[in-house]
Amino acid sequence: DLVTTGAYALCRHPSVWAMLFFCLLLIPAANFDPWCATTFSLCGLLLAMIYAFHNMRSYGIHPDRAIDAIIGGIIGAIVGARAYYVILEWDNYAGDWKRIFNLRQGGLAIYGGLIGALVVGCIIAKIRKVRLLPLLDLCGAGFLLGQGIGRWGNFFNQEAYGCNTNSGNGAIARLVIFIRSSAVDFIVSLFL
C-alpha cells in the first residue's frame, strides 16, 4: 500500500522529522495568508516524499542514501527560492538586510527553488553515490504531485491570477485555472 510503505519509510529517518520541524517554524501564528500557503506546500511535500519512498527500491535506489539528497534538495530549494526572489526584488531588500532572512513575510520564487534543489540535491547524490537519473525521475514525479497540491495555497491566499472581482465570472475563471493546473500536474506525474 502506497501510503503505508511510504509513510513507514519516512518515519524511520530522524532527518525527515527535523526537516518538517524546520518547515513548521516558518508558519507564522498570527497571519493566516502565508500559513495557508505553507500548509498546502507541506502537504504537497509530504505526498511527494511518500510517493518517492514507496517507489525508490523499484528504481534501484537505496532509501537510506537517497534521503540525504532529498533533504539537501529541500533545503537547497528553500534557500534558492528565497535568493531568487530577493535578487528579483532587490530594491525592496537593499536597505534592510534583516528582511532577507524573514521568510514569514513570504517571498519565494519557484524557479530559484528548482535551481537550488537541483544543485544541492545533485551534489549530495554524487557524494552519497546515489544513481542520479533514477533519483531525478522520482523527484520529477514527486515535484508535480507536490505542485498540484501546493498551488492551492496560492489560490486561497489569492497570490496568483489576482484577487476576486465583483463579477462572478472572475472567481469562476480563477477556480477553473487552478483545477486545470492541478489536474495537469497529477496526470503528468502518473506518466513519469
DONU-611093 format. One record per residue (C-alpha): x, y, z. Coordinates in steps of 0.001 Angstrom, whole numbers, plus 500000, padded with zeros to 6 digits. Layout:
<nodes>
XYZ ...
</nodes>
This chain:
<nodes>
500000500000500000 501472503336498854 500743505409501938 501688502723504475 505069501807502987 505977505384502091 504958506750505479 506815503956507270 509984504734505320 509656508412506216 509098507755509913 512355505792510203 514515508795509307 515122511388512047 516326513858509406 512813513899507917 511345514876511275 513997517589511710 513204518983508244 509440519008508923 510044520745512261 512168523368510467 509369523935507947 506798524277510730 508903527075512215 508192529041509050 504457529093509780 503501532390511418 500973532054514216 499109535317513683 498903535675509901 496629533251508014 497781534026504469 501342532640504495 500191529913506888 497675528654504336 500237528521501532 502796526856503816 500280524248504976 499371523277501417 503053523241500432 503943520960503342 501081518611502448 502339518519498866 505892517886500074 504736515060502326 502769513402499499 505759513750497155 508075512156499722 505649509289500385 505454508659496637 509246508762496259 509984506476499200 507385503983498094 508986503720494634 512716504021495421 513524500332495506 511790499715492172 514065502395490675 517140500721492156 517769503454494733 518653502738498353 516331504903500517 518828505405503340 521351507025500999 518770508913498941 517196510626501959 520290512807502314 519979514009498721 516253514663499128 516610516583502399 519532518529500934 517447519263497852 514599520578500011 516927522866501946 518535523955498665 515064524665497288 514173526942500214 517467528830500036 517372529026496229 513745530178496150 514445532944498638 517687534028496943 515995534177493540 513118536249494950 515447538638496783 517531539158493629 514398539951491617 513098542318494324 516483543776495304 515151547335495561 512955546226498487 515794544496500351 518865546635499634 518478548896502666 517399546276505200 519469543080505264 517401541556508079 514354541353505811 516215538963503511 516064536264506207 512442536920507215 510665534086505420 507463534669507382 506533537583505132 506569535374502043 508773535816499035 509830532526497480 510212532015493733 509640528560492213 512424528929489635 515008529589492320 513633526650494277 514102524315491326 517627525578490709 518596525272494384 517059521816494723 518818520517491610 522233521924492509 522276520805496147 520422517527495561 522725516505492704 525873517328494680 524720515284497667 523559512434495415 527028512349493867 528694512338497298 526364509591498622 526724507601495363 523003507633494561 522086506933490942 521230510409489691 518911509812486712 516519507458488542 516515509863491500 515623512752489181 512805510650487696 511363510094491156 511819513722492172 510219514989488957 507049512992489532 507093513919493217 507523517582492353 504434517525490134 502375515840492858 503567518398495400 502998521279492993 499449520098492297 498609520383495990 500858523287496988 499404525650494392 496064525554496179 497658527591498963 498219530301496344 494583530023495324 493228530530498830 495692533375499503 494803534998496162 498503535218495331 498260534118491716 495973535383488945 494895538392491027 492080538733493513 488381538124493020 486372540647491048 482814541830491522 481859539676488560 481121536030489248 482991535135486074 486328536282487532 486066533954490531 484953531052488351 487801531655485900 490365531547488723 488901528317490056 488888526684486612 492533527682486050 493628526136489355 491631522953488821 493107522582485338 496623523291486620 496328520691489404 494803518123487054 497655518553484567 500237518156487372 498597514945488614 498110513450485144 501685514161484037 503053512692487286 501191509459486512 503084509110483232 506517509778484739 
</nodes>
